[in-house]
Amino acid sequence: MKTLRYLIPLIMFMVLVVFLYIGLGKDPRKLDSTLIDQNAPVFDLPRVTQAEKRISSQELKGQVTLLNVWASWCVSCRQEHPLLMQLSQQKRINLYGLNWKDELPAAQAWLNRHGDPYIASAFDNTGRTGIDYGVTGTPETFVIDKQGVVRYKHVGPIGVRQFTDILWPMIQELENEPAA
């Protein structure tokens, strides 16, 4: 009976170690998304740069789109921004933004200061659209196909390697698929 008293905490500790080992072996950038292969959430929001105009999810259909979730307060967004600017200048992708949980003047000033790579950027100050997309933080980027279906989610800043190895081949493959 006395050994059982010491054995139970040891077993519980070993189970905890196994779960910790499994958790540490996972890549935090590869979060499963329930949206993969599902229709992208519907939205209709004001634009960041022209708040009197609106942008809706309907505008993303018919083309392969990268939807980049960003914020002026996001330090990591600054890290990926030069790549987004470069891609925008090369006109290689249809890049849209979703400004998440921000203040409009701060978002506008951020784009004025760092450049605006987006065809349009939706202003989601309440965070509701981001929540619909399953956003847990910024930046996050979604690949959306011509039919408006989410095909991929990238968590964290996009680097050259992620773009050339993952996103660009996927975009090219989806571009070659016929539109519905």
Summary of the structure (lengths in Angstrom):
residues: 180
radius of gyration: 20.2
end to end distance: 69.0
largest distance: 74.5
contacts: 500
relative contact order: 0.18
helix: 43%
strand: 21%
